[in-house]
Amino acid sequence: MRRLFLLAPGLLLSGWVGAQTPATSAPRPWRWGVAGNLLPLVASGYHVSIEKPWGAGSRHSFLLTPQGYRGPVNDLTSDLHEAGTDRVRGYGLEVQHRIYLGPNPHPADGYYVAYGASFQHFRMQFQAKSWQPEAGPDNLYYYEYRLRAQTETIDRYGASLVLGRQLAFPNTPFYLDAYLGLGLRETGSRTTMPQKQYVSSISDYGSAGLYMPVGLRVGVAW
């Protein structure tokens, strides 16, 4: 199922990019775009992208994407621990330079390439068995192996290059945006367990190395 989650957005993007949508309206003034990314919701993530063109009629824009994480962890992204009560809290930020390709009568519509960098901070909470010293009745400390509340703190840095298609709906301020690309991430973790926990796949919170950034945004431009 985890593989299906990773491949489905790419299949959607390839089908969408292949479709042709004729322009039926004159360009409208466009200075800002705000869009929410639907795919991070699977990981209890909330990403809102703010897009600003470099100037009137420019095919270049700047994207700033604040990120928040809060909620349960599920098996689409991670291997759950005992009792399945894993939770995530965190934040992040991504910045991108986007370049629209080819002539297009609408400034918020068209194919594009974009590159950028990101930072994310996660605090994971879960239940797992471990050895830890505990005070006994004689006031001496003894190591005991049992189920305990555990934490893992993850800092992740990344850079990526993506190809996308932004589709503006004629005579409305709304648009859809799908993208697929390639990126590289590095992570640093601190955990109460002997080993890192959230590294089960490239969609996991603590994964490092090559990954495929995918997204499906719904937004409004004005």
Biotite code that builds the C-alpha atoms (Angstrom):
import biotite.structure as struc

atoms = struc.array([
    struc.Atom([0.000, 0.000, 0.000], chain_id="A", res_id=1, res_name="MET", atom_name="CA", element="C"),
    struc.Atom([2.899, 2.296, 0.779], chain_id="A", res_id=2, res_name="ARG", atom_name="CA", element="C"),
    struc.Atom([4.236, 1.829, -2.770], chain_id="A", res_id=3, res_name="ARG", atom_name="CA", element="C"),
    struc.Atom([0.790, 2.626, -4.170], chain_id="A", res_id=4, res_name="LEU", atom_name="CA", element="C"),
    struc.Atom([0.753, 5.851, -2.152], chain_id="A", res_id=5, res_name="PHE", atom_name="CA", element="C"),
    struc.Atom([4.084, 6.878, -3.648], chain_id="A", res_id=6, res_name="LEU", atom_name="CA", element="C"),
    struc.Atom([3.206, 5.948, -7.254], chain_id="A", res_id=7, res_name="LEU", atom_name="CA", element="C"),
    struc.Atom([-0.363, 7.241, -7.461], chain_id="A", res_id=8, res_name="ALA", atom_name="CA", element="C"),
    struc.Atom([0.513, 10.989, -7.517], chain_id="A", res_id=9, res_name="PRO", atom_name="CA", element="C"),
    struc.Atom([3.051, 10.350, -10.264], chain_id="A", res_id=10, res_name="GLY", atom_name="CA", element="C"),
    struc.Atom([0.456, 8.522, -12.361], chain_id="A", res_id=11, res_name="LEU", atom_name="CA", element="C"),
    struc.Atom([-1.989, 11.340, -11.779], chain_id="A", res_id=12, res_name="LEU", atom_name="CA", element="C"),
    struc.Atom([0.601, 13.903, -12.829], chain_id="A", res_id=13, res_name="LEU", atom_name="CA", element="C"),
    struc.Atom([1.536, 12.023, -16.009], chain_id="A", res_id=14, res_name="SER", atom_name="CA", element="C"),
    struc.Atom([-2.096, 11.773, -17.047], chain_id="A", res_id=15, res_name="GLY", atom_name="CA", element="C"),
    struc.Atom([-2.779, 15.381, -16.246], chain_id="A", res_id=16, res_name="TRP", atom_name="CA", element="C"),
    struc.Atom([0.290, 16.720, -18.020], chain_id="A", res_id=17, res_name="VAL", atom_name="CA", element="C"),
    struc.Atom([-0.792, 14.848, -21.126], chain_id="A", res_id=18, res_name="GLY", atom_name="CA", element="C"),
    struc.Atom([-4.158, 16.617, -21.217], chain_id="A", res_id=19, res_name="ALA", atom_name="CA", element="C"),
    struc.Atom([-4.552, 19.835, -23.197], chain_id="A", res_id=20, res_name="GLN", atom_name="CA", element="C"),
    struc.Atom([-6.694, 22.635, -21.819], chain_id="A", res_id=21, res_name="THR", atom_name="CA", element="C"),
    struc.Atom([-7.433, 25.434, -24.293], chain_id="A", res_id=22, res_name="PRO", atom_name="CA", element="C"),
    struc.Atom([-7.281, 29.002, -23.006], chain_id="A", res_id=23, res_name="ALA", atom_name="CA", element="C"),
    struc.Atom([-10.704, 30.598, -23.257], chain_id="A", res_id=24, res_name="THR", atom_name="CA", element="C"),
    struc.Atom([-10.255, 33.827, -21.339], chain_id="A", res_id=25, res_name="SER", atom_name="CA", element="C"),
    struc.Atom([-7.970, 36.847, -21.384], chain_id="A", res_id=26, res_name="ALA", atom_name="CA", element="C"),
    struc.Atom([-5.213, 37.059, -18.767], chain_id="A", res_id=27, res_name="PRO", atom_name="CA", element="C"),
    struc.Atom([-6.301, 38.479, -15.436], chain_id="A", res_id=28, res_name="ARG", atom_name="CA", element="C"),
    struc.Atom([-4.030, 40.457, -13.132], chain_id="A", res_id=29, res_name="PRO", atom_name="CA", element="C"),
    struc.Atom([-2.164, 38.101, -10.794], chain_id="A", res_id=30, res_name="TRP", atom_name="CA", element="C"),
    struc.Atom([0.072, 39.151, -7.946], chain_id="A", res_id=31, res_name="ARG", atom_name="CA", element="C"),
    struc.Atom([-0.300, 36.378, -5.357], chain_id="A", res_id=32, res_name="TRP", atom_name="CA", element="C"),
    struc.Atom([-1.200, 32.702, -5.222], chain_id="A", res_id=33, res_name="GLY", atom_name="CA", element="C"),
    struc.Atom([-1.997, 30.637, -2.126], chain_id="A", res_id=34, res_name="VAL", atom_name="CA", element="C"),
    struc.Atom([-2.395, 26.856, -2.316], chain_id="A", res_id=35, res_name="ALA", atom_name="CA", element="C"),
    struc.Atom([-2.753, 23.935, 0.078], chain_id="A", res_id=36, res_name="GLY", atom_name="CA", element="C"),
    struc.Atom([-0.953, 20.667, -0.630], chain_id="A", res_id=37, res_name="ASN", atom_name="CA", element="C"),
    struc.Atom([-3.250, 17.647, -0.257], chain_id="A", res_id=38, res_name="LEU", atom_name="CA", element="C"),
    struc.Atom([-0.692, 14.815, -0.061], chain_id="A", res_id=39, res_name="LEU", atom_name="CA", element="C"),
    struc.Atom([1.062, 15.803, 3.235], chain_id="A", res_id=40, res_name="PRO", atom_name="CA", element="C"),
    struc.Atom([-2.301, 15.340, 5.005], chain_id="A", res_id=41, res_name="LEU", atom_name="CA", element="C"),
    struc.Atom([-1.575, 11.598, 4.916], chain_id="A", res_id=42, res_name="VAL", atom_name="CA", element="C"),
    struc.Atom([1.401, 12.259, 7.236], chain_id="A", res_id=43, res_name="ALA", atom_name="CA", element="C"),
    struc.Atom([-0.565, 14.694, 9.474], chain_id="A", res_id=44, res_name="SER", atom_name="CA", element="C"),
    struc.Atom([1.182, 17.534, 7.639], chain_id="A", res_id=45, res_name="GLY", atom_name="CA", element="C"),
    struc.Atom([-0.282, 20.893, 6.673], chain_id="A", res_id=46, res_name="TYR", atom_name="CA", element="C"),
    struc.Atom([1.563, 22.699, 3.868], chain_id="A", res_id=47, res_name="HIS", atom_name="CA", element="C"),
    struc.Atom([0.461, 26.086, 2.512], chain_id="A", res_id=48, res_name="VAL", atom_name="CA", element="C"),
    struc.Atom([2.400, 27.544, -0.439], chain_id="A", res_id=49, res_name="SER", atom_name="CA", element="C"),
    struc.Atom([2.533, 31.280, -1.090], chain_id="A", res_id=50, res_name="ILE", atom_name="CA", element="C"),
    struc.Atom([3.547, 32.177, -4.650], chain_id="A", res_id=51, res_name="GLU", atom_name="CA", element="C"),
    struc.Atom([4.683, 35.622, -5.776], chain_id="A", res_id=52, res_name="LYS", atom_name="CA", element="C"),
    struc.Atom([5.539, 36.446, -9.432], chain_id="A", res_id=53, res_name="PRO", atom_name="CA", element="C"),
    struc.Atom([8.719, 38.434, -9.902], chain_id="A", res_id=54, res_name="TRP", atom_name="CA", element="C"),
    struc.Atom([6.866, 41.098, -11.861], chain_id="A", res_id=55, res_name="GLY", atom_name="CA", element="C"),
    struc.Atom([3.958, 41.795, -14.194], chain_id="A", res_id=56, res_name="ALA", atom_name="CA", element="C"),
    struc.Atom([4.029, 39.269, -17.021], chain_id="A", res_id=57, res_name="GLY", atom_name="CA", element="C"),
    struc.Atom([7.072, 37.483, -15.599], chain_id="A", res_id=58, res_name="SER", atom_name="CA", element="C"),
    struc.Atom([7.411, 33.714, -16.097], chain_id="A", res_id=59, res_name="ARG", atom_name="CA", element="C"),
    struc.Atom([9.427, 33.500, -12.859], chain_id="A", res_id=60, res_name="HIS", atom_name="CA", element="C"),
    struc.Atom([7.957, 33.260, -9.372], chain_id="A", res_id=61, res_name="SER", atom_name="CA", element="C"),
    struc.Atom([9.065, 32.713, -5.776], chain_id="A", res_id=62, res_name="PHE", atom_name="CA", element="C"),
    struc.Atom([7.374, 30.133, -3.531], chain_id="A", res_id=63, res_name="LEU", atom_name="CA", element="C"),
    struc.Atom([7.421, 30.042, 0.257], chain_id="A", res_id=64, res_name="LEU", atom_name="CA", element="C"),
    struc.Atom([5.839, 26.982, 1.921], chain_id="A", res_id=65, res_name="THR", atom_name="CA", element="C"),
    struc.Atom([5.414, 27.002, 5.728], chain_id="A", res_id=66, res_name="PRO", atom_name="CA", element="C"),
    struc.Atom([4.732, 23.520, 7.097], chain_id="A", res_id=67, res_name="GLN", atom_name="CA", element="C"),
    struc.Atom([3.101, 22.254, 10.263], chain_id="A", res_id=68, res_name="GLY", atom_name="CA", element="C"),
    struc.Atom([2.748, 18.697, 11.574], chain_id="A", res_id=69, res_name="TYR", atom_name="CA", element="C"),
    struc.Atom([0.415, 17.529, 14.312], chain_id="A", res_id=70, res_name="ARG", atom_name="CA", element="C"),
    struc.Atom([-1.506, 14.292, 14.655], chain_id="A", res_id=71, res_name="GLY", atom_name="CA", element="C"),
    struc.Atom([-1.313, 10.497, 14.453], chain_id="A", res_id=72, res_name="PRO", atom_name="CA", element="C"),
    struc.Atom([1.253, 8.537, 12.463], chain_id="A", res_id=73, res_name="VAL", atom_name="CA", element="C"),
    struc.Atom([-0.134, 5.849, 10.153], chain_id="A", res_id=74, res_name="ASN", atom_name="CA", element="C"),
    struc.Atom([1.277, 2.815, 8.359], chain_id="A", res_id=75, res_name="ASP", atom_name="CA", element="C"),
    struc.Atom([1.287, 4.562, 4.976], chain_id="A", res_id=76, res_name="LEU", atom_name="CA", element="C"),
    struc.Atom([4.440, 6.384, 6.051], chain_id="A", res_id=77, res_name="THR", atom_name="CA", element="C"),
    struc.Atom([5.923, 4.465, 8.991], chain_id="A", res_id=78, res_name="SER", atom_name="CA", element="C"),
    struc.Atom([6.114, 1.161, 10.829], chain_id="A", res_id=79, res_name="ASP", atom_name="CA", element="C"),
    struc.Atom([3.968, 1.710, 13.918], chain_id="A", res_id=80, res_name="LEU", atom_name="CA", element="C"),
    struc.Atom([5.116, 0.709, 17.397], chain_id="A", res_id=81, res_name="HIS", atom_name="CA", element="C"),
    struc.Atom([3.254, -1.191, 20.104], chain_id="A", res_id=82, res_name="GLU", atom_name="CA", element="C"),
    struc.Atom([-0.316, -0.032, 20.702], chain_id="A", res_id=83, res_name="ALA", atom_name="CA", element="C"),
    struc.Atom([-0.156, 1.965, 17.438], chain_id="A", res_id=84, res_name="GLY", atom_name="CA", element="C"),
    struc.Atom([-0.313, 5.305, 19.249], chain_id="A", res_id=85, res_name="THR", atom_name="CA", element="C"),
    struc.Atom([2.579, 7.012, 17.427], chain_id="A", res_id=86, res_name="ASP", atom_name="CA", element="C"),
    struc.Atom([2.142, 10.754, 17.040], chain_id="A", res_id=87, res_name="ARG", atom_name="CA", element="C"),
    struc.Atom([4.052, 13.535, 15.319], chain_id="A", res_id=88, res_name="VAL", atom_name="CA", element="C"),
    struc.Atom([4.472, 17.244, 16.015], chain_id="A", res_id=89, res_name="ARG", atom_name="CA", element="C"),
    struc.Atom([6.705, 19.508, 13.991], chain_id="A", res_id=90, res_name="GLY", atom_name="CA", element="C"),
    struc.Atom([7.265, 22.348, 11.592], chain_id="A", res_id=91, res_name="TYR", atom_name="CA", element="C"),
    struc.Atom([9.177, 23.144, 8.438], chain_id="A", res_id=92, res_name="GLY", atom_name="CA", element="C"),
    struc.Atom([9.838, 25.599, 5.639], chain_id="A", res_id=93, res_name="LEU", atom_name="CA", element="C"),
    struc.Atom([10.520, 25.219, 1.911], chain_id="A", res_id=94, res_name="GLU", atom_name="CA", element="C"),
    struc.Atom([11.634, 27.906, -0.553], chain_id="A", res_id=95, res_name="VAL", atom_name="CA", element="C"),
    struc.Atom([11.570, 27.525, -4.342], chain_id="A", res_id=96, res_name="GLN", atom_name="CA", element="C"),
    struc.Atom([12.297, 29.405, -7.533], chain_id="A", res_id=97, res_name="HIS", atom_name="CA", element="C"),
    struc.Atom([9.760, 28.460, -10.214], chain_id="A", res_id=98, res_name="ARG", atom_name="CA", element="C"),
    struc.Atom([10.229, 29.023, -13.962], chain_id="A", res_id=99, res_name="ILE", atom_name="CA", element="C"),
    struc.Atom([7.208, 28.657, -16.255], chain_id="A", res_id=100, res_name="TYR", atom_name="CA", element="C"),
    struc.Atom([8.007, 27.134, -19.642], chain_id="A", res_id=101, res_name="LEU", atom_name="CA", element="C"),
    struc.Atom([6.934, 28.485, -23.030], chain_id="A", res_id=102, res_name="GLY", atom_name="CA", element="C"),
    struc.Atom([4.398, 31.155, -23.950], chain_id="A", res_id=103, res_name="PRO", atom_name="CA", element="C"),
    struc.Atom([1.026, 31.073, -22.251], chain_id="A", res_id=104, res_name="ASN", atom_name="CA", element="C"),
    struc.Atom([-1.728, 33.718, -22.173], chain_id="A", res_id=105, res_name="PRO", atom_name="CA", element="C"),
    struc.Atom([-2.435, 33.110, -18.485], chain_id="A", res_id=106, res_name="HIS", atom_name="CA", element="C"),
    struc.Atom([0.307, 34.017, -15.961], chain_id="A", res_id=107, res_name="PRO", atom_name="CA", element="C"),
    struc.Atom([-0.725, 31.329, -13.414], chain_id="A", res_id=108, res_name="ALA", atom_name="CA", element="C"),
    struc.Atom([-1.017, 28.511, -15.941], chain_id="A", res_id=109, res_name="ASP", atom_name="CA", element="C"),
    struc.Atom([1.470, 26.241, -17.646], chain_id="A", res_id=110, res_name="GLY", atom_name="CA", element="C"),
    struc.Atom([4.294, 23.748, -17.286], chain_id="A", res_id=111, res_name="TYR", atom_name="CA", element="C"),
    struc.Atom([7.176, 24.730, -15.035], chain_id="A", res_id=112, res_name="TYR", atom_name="CA", element="C"),
    struc.Atom([10.438, 23.632, -13.477], chain_id="A", res_id=113, res_name="VAL", atom_name="CA", element="C"),
    struc.Atom([11.326, 24.591, -9.920], chain_id="A", res_id=114, res_name="ALA", atom_name="CA", element="C"),
    struc.Atom([14.243, 24.091, -7.570], chain_id="A", res_id=115, res_name="TYR", atom_name="CA", element="C"),
    struc.Atom([14.663, 24.855, -3.911], chain_id="A", res_id=116, res_name="GLY", atom_name="CA", element="C"),
    struc.Atom([15.631, 23.834, -0.394], chain_id="A", res_id=117, res_name="ALA", atom_name="CA", element="C"),
    struc.Atom([13.748, 22.805, 2.733], chain_id="A", res_id=118, res_name="SER", atom_name="CA", element="C"),
    struc.Atom([14.107, 22.255, 6.474], chain_id="A", res_id=119, res_name="PHE", atom_name="CA", element="C"),
    struc.Atom([11.851, 20.148, 8.720], chain_id="A", res_id=120, res_name="GLN", atom_name="CA", element="C"),
    struc.Atom([11.812, 19.444, 12.449], chain_id="A", res_id=121, res_name="HIS", atom_name="CA", element="C"),
    struc.Atom([9.818, 16.506, 13.862], chain_id="A", res_id=122, res_name="PHE", atom_name="CA", element="C"),
    struc.Atom([9.178, 15.338, 17.413], chain_id="A", res_id=123, res_name="ARG", atom_name="CA", element="C"),
    struc.Atom([7.870, 11.774, 17.406], chain_id="A", res_id=124, res_name="MET", atom_name="CA", element="C"),
    struc.Atom([6.103, 10.183, 20.385], chain_id="A", res_id=125, res_name="GLN", atom_name="CA", element="C"),
    struc.Atom([5.493, 6.429, 20.648], chain_id="A", res_id=126, res_name="PHE", atom_name="CA", element="C"),
    struc.Atom([5.371, 3.424, 22.977], chain_id="A", res_id=127, res_name="GLN", atom_name="CA", element="C"),
    struc.Atom([8.143, 0.784, 22.910], chain_id="A", res_id=128, res_name="ALA", atom_name="CA", element="C"),
    struc.Atom([9.942, -1.545, 25.311], chain_id="A", res_id=129, res_name="LYS", atom_name="CA", element="C"),
    struc.Atom([13.410, -0.574, 26.525], chain_id="A", res_id=130, res_name="SER", atom_name="CA", element="C"),
    struc.Atom([15.900, -1.018, 29.359], chain_id="A", res_id=131, res_name="TRP", atom_name="CA", element="C"),
    struc.Atom([16.099, 1.922, 31.758], chain_id="A", res_id=132, res_name="GLN", atom_name="CA", element="C"),
    struc.Atom([17.229, 2.354, 35.388], chain_id="A", res_id=133, res_name="PRO", atom_name="CA", element="C"),
    struc.Atom([14.444, 2.658, 37.960], chain_id="A", res_id=134, res_name="GLU", atom_name="CA", element="C"),
    struc.Atom([14.602, 3.215, 41.701], chain_id="A", res_id=135, res_name="ALA", atom_name="CA", element="C"),
    struc.Atom([13.818, 0.131, 43.791], chain_id="A", res_id=136, res_name="GLY", atom_name="CA", element="C"),
    struc.Atom([12.376, -0.122, 47.320], chain_id="A", res_id=137, res_name="PRO", atom_name="CA", element="C"),
    struc.Atom([15.908, -0.028, 48.744], chain_id="A", res_id=138, res_name="ASP", atom_name="CA", element="C"),
    struc.Atom([16.579, 3.311, 46.957], chain_id="A", res_id=139, res_name="ASN", atom_name="CA", element="C"),
    struc.Atom([19.010, 1.605, 44.601], chain_id="A", res_id=140, res_name="LEU", atom_name="CA", element="C"),
    struc.Atom([18.608, 1.771, 40.811], chain_id="A", res_id=141, res_name="TYR", atom_name="CA", element="C"),
    struc.Atom([17.922, -1.376, 38.805], chain_id="A", res_id=142, res_name="TYR", atom_name="CA", element="C"),
    struc.Atom([17.583, -1.760, 35.052], chain_id="A", res_id=143, res_name="TYR", atom_name="CA", element="C"),
    struc.Atom([14.108, -2.875, 34.019], chain_id="A", res_id=144, res_name="GLU", atom_name="CA", element="C"),
    struc.Atom([12.825, -3.858, 30.574], chain_id="A", res_id=145, res_name="TYR", atom_name="CA", element="C"),
    struc.Atom([9.225, -2.789, 29.954], chain_id="A", res_id=146, res_name="ARG", atom_name="CA", element="C"),
    struc.Atom([6.913, -0.737, 27.745], chain_id="A", res_id=147, res_name="LEU", atom_name="CA", element="C"),
    struc.Atom([7.633, 2.975, 28.059], chain_id="A", res_id=148, res_name="ARG", atom_name="CA", element="C"),
    struc.Atom([6.832, 6.319, 26.474], chain_id="A", res_id=149, res_name="ALA", atom_name="CA", element="C"),
    struc.Atom([9.600, 7.074, 23.960], chain_id="A", res_id=150, res_name="GLN", atom_name="CA", element="C"),
    struc.Atom([10.542, 10.076, 21.821], chain_id="A", res_id=151, res_name="THR", atom_name="CA", element="C"),
    struc.Atom([12.596, 10.757, 18.715], chain_id="A", res_id=152, res_name="GLU", atom_name="CA", element="C"),
    struc.Atom([13.573, 14.210, 17.504], chain_id="A", res_id=153, res_name="THR", atom_name="CA", element="C"),
    struc.Atom([14.434, 14.573, 13.816], chain_id="A", res_id=154, res_name="ILE", atom_name="CA", element="C"),
    struc.Atom([15.948, 17.486, 11.885], chain_id="A", res_id=155, res_name="ASP", atom_name="CA", element="C"),
    struc.Atom([15.840, 17.062, 8.114], chain_id="A", res_id=156, res_name="ARG", atom_name="CA", element="C"),
    struc.Atom([17.413, 19.196, 5.375], chain_id="A", res_id=157, res_name="TYR", atom_name="CA", element="C"),
    struc.Atom([16.751, 18.767, 1.677], chain_id="A", res_id=158, res_name="GLY", atom_name="CA", element="C"),
    struc.Atom([17.101, 20.122, -1.849], chain_id="A", res_id=159, res_name="ALA", atom_name="CA", element="C"),
    struc.Atom([14.983, 19.203, -4.863], chain_id="A", res_id=160, res_name="SER", atom_name="CA", element="C"),
    struc.Atom([14.257, 19.780, -8.551], chain_id="A", res_id=161, res_name="LEU", atom_name="CA", element="C"),
    struc.Atom([10.693, 19.278, -9.813], chain_id="A", res_id=162, res_name="VAL", atom_name="CA", element="C"),
    struc.Atom([8.671, 19.396, -13.030], chain_id="A", res_id=163, res_name="LEU", atom_name="CA", element="C"),
    struc.Atom([5.044, 20.407, -12.737], chain_id="A", res_id=164, res_name="GLY", atom_name="CA", element="C"),
    struc.Atom([1.862, 21.555, -14.407], chain_id="A", res_id=165, res_name="ARG", atom_name="CA", element="C"),
    struc.Atom([-0.286, 24.335, -13.012], chain_id="A", res_id=166, res_name="GLN", atom_name="CA", element="C"),
    struc.Atom([-3.791, 24.490, -14.449], chain_id="A", res_id=167, res_name="LEU", atom_name="CA", element="C"),
    struc.Atom([-5.885, 27.645, -14.002], chain_id="A", res_id=168, res_name="ALA", atom_name="CA", element="C"),
    struc.Atom([-9.649, 27.303, -14.356], chain_id="A", res_id=169, res_name="PHE", atom_name="CA", element="C"),
    struc.Atom([-11.001, 29.821, -16.917], chain_id="A", res_id=170, res_name="PRO", atom_name="CA", element="C"),
    struc.Atom([-12.966, 32.760, -15.511], chain_id="A", res_id=171, res_name="ASN", atom_name="CA", element="C"),
    struc.Atom([-12.201, 31.780, -11.895], chain_id="A", res_id=172, res_name="THR", atom_name="CA", element="C"),
    struc.Atom([-9.356, 32.556, -9.463], chain_id="A", res_id=173, res_name="PRO", atom_name="CA", element="C"),
    struc.Atom([-8.810, 28.839, -8.732], chain_id="A", res_id=174, res_name="PHE", atom_name="CA", element="C"),
    struc.Atom([-6.109, 26.503, -9.999], chain_id="A", res_id=175, res_name="TYR", atom_name="CA", element="C"),
    struc.Atom([-4.682, 23.008, -9.567], chain_id="A", res_id=176, res_name="LEU", atom_name="CA", element="C"),
    struc.Atom([-0.975, 22.285, -9.380], chain_id="A", res_id=177, res_name="ASP", atom_name="CA", element="C"),
    struc.Atom([0.693, 18.845, -9.701], chain_id="A", res_id=178, res_name="ALA", atom_name="CA", element="C"),
    struc.Atom([4.428, 18.152, -9.635], chain_id="A", res_id=179, res_name="TYR", atom_name="CA", element="C"),
    struc.Atom([6.963, 15.331, -9.543], chain_id="A", res_id=180, res_name="LEU", atom_name="CA", element="C"),
    struc.Atom([10.732, 15.483, -9.126], chain_id="A", res_id=181, res_name="GLY", atom_name="CA", element="C"),
    struc.Atom([13.926, 14.252, -7.541], chain_id="A", res_id=182, res_name="LEU", atom_name="CA", element="C"),
    struc.Atom([15.558, 15.377, -4.321], chain_id="A", res_id=183, res_name="GLY", atom_name="CA", element="C"),
    struc.Atom([18.234, 14.662, -1.739], chain_id="A", res_id=184, res_name="LEU", atom_name="CA", element="C"),
    struc.Atom([17.792, 14.793, 2.047], chain_id="A", res_id=185, res_name="ARG", atom_name="CA", element="C"),
    struc.Atom([20.039, 14.572, 5.104], chain_id="A", res_id=186, res_name="GLU", atom_name="CA", element="C"),
    struc.Atom([18.783, 13.942, 8.633], chain_id="A", res_id=187, res_name="THR", atom_name="CA", element="C"),
    struc.Atom([19.948, 14.092, 12.220], chain_id="A", res_id=188, res_name="GLY", atom_name="CA", element="C"),
    struc.Atom([18.069, 12.197, 14.966], chain_id="A", res_id=189, res_name="SER", atom_name="CA", element="C"),
    struc.Atom([18.045, 11.994, 18.752], chain_id="A", res_id=190, res_name="ARG", atom_name="CA", element="C"),
    struc.Atom([16.038, 9.159, 20.293], chain_id="A", res_id=191, res_name="THR", atom_name="CA", element="C"),
    struc.Atom([15.467, 7.452, 23.638], chain_id="A", res_id=192, res_name="THR", atom_name="CA", element="C"),
    struc.Atom([15.822, 4.099, 21.823], chain_id="A", res_id=193, res_name="MET", atom_name="CA", element="C"),
    struc.Atom([19.117, 2.427, 20.864], chain_id="A", res_id=194, res_name="PRO", atom_name="CA", element="C"),
    struc.Atom([18.443, 2.955, 17.137], chain_id="A", res_id=195, res_name="GLN", atom_name="CA", element="C"),
    struc.Atom([16.588, 5.356, 14.861], chain_id="A", res_id=196, res_name="LYS", atom_name="CA", element="C"),
    struc.Atom([12.951, 4.393, 14.423], chain_id="A", res_id=197, res_name="GLN", atom_name="CA", element="C"),
    struc.Atom([11.346, 6.368, 11.578], chain_id="A", res_id=198, res_name="TYR", atom_name="CA", element="C"),
    struc.Atom([13.399, 5.203, 8.594], chain_id="A", res_id=199, res_name="VAL", atom_name="CA", element="C"),
    struc.Atom([11.198, 2.455, 7.138], chain_id="A", res_id=200, res_name="SER", atom_name="CA", element="C"),
    struc.Atom([10.766, 4.017, 3.653], chain_id="A", res_id=201, res_name="SER", atom_name="CA", element="C"),
    struc.Atom([11.471, 7.169, 1.627], chain_id="A", res_id=202, res_name="ILE", atom_name="CA", element="C"),
    struc.Atom([8.120, 8.546, 2.816], chain_id="A", res_id=203, res_name="SER", atom_name="CA", element="C"),
    struc.Atom([9.074, 8.184, 6.499], chain_id="A", res_id=204, res_name="ASP", atom_name="CA", element="C"),
    struc.Atom([9.852, 11.188, 8.703], chain_id="A", res_id=205, res_name="TYR", atom_name="CA", element="C"),
    struc.Atom([13.489, 10.296, 9.311], chain_id="A", res_id=206, res_name="GLY", atom_name="CA", element="C"),
    struc.Atom([14.407, 9.055, 5.842], chain_id="A", res_id=207, res_name="SER", atom_name="CA", element="C"),
    struc.Atom([17.585, 10.348, 4.196], chain_id="A", res_id=208, res_name="ALA", atom_name="CA", element="C"),
    struc.Atom([19.108, 10.077, 0.740], chain_id="A", res_id=209, res_name="GLY", atom_name="CA", element="C"),
    struc.Atom([17.345, 10.279, -2.619], chain_id="A", res_id=210, res_name="LEU", atom_name="CA", element="C"),
    struc.Atom([13.579, 10.768, -2.661], chain_id="A", res_id=211, res_name="TYR", atom_name="CA", element="C"),
    struc.Atom([10.778, 11.740, -5.059], chain_id="A", res_id=212, res_name="MET", atom_name="CA", element="C"),
    struc.Atom([8.963, 14.968, -4.120], chain_id="A", res_id=213, res_name="PRO", atom_name="CA", element="C"),
    struc.Atom([5.356, 14.735, -5.323], chain_id="A", res_id=214, res_name="VAL", atom_name="CA", element="C"),
    struc.Atom([2.454, 17.072, -4.714], chain_id="A", res_id=215, res_name="GLY", atom_name="CA", element="C"),
    struc.Atom([-1.076, 18.029, -5.615], chain_id="A", res_id=216, res_name="LEU", atom_name="CA", element="C"),
    struc.Atom([-2.031, 21.572, -4.675], chain_id="A", res_id=217, res_name="ARG", atom_name="CA", element="C"),
    struc.Atom([-5.375, 23.394, -4.811], chain_id="A", res_id=218, res_name="VAL", atom_name="CA", element="C"),
    struc.Atom([-5.091, 27.163, -4.777], chain_id="A", res_id=219, res_name="GLY", atom_name="CA", element="C"),
    struc.Atom([-6.453, 30.596, -5.496], chain_id="A", res_id=220, res_name="VAL", atom_name="CA", element="C"),
    struc.Atom([-4.711, 33.454, -7.347], chain_id="A", res_id=221, res_name="ALA", atom_name="CA", element="C"),
    struc.Atom([-5.475, 37.160, -7.270], chain_id="A", res_id=222, res_name="TRP", atom_name="CA", element="C"),
])
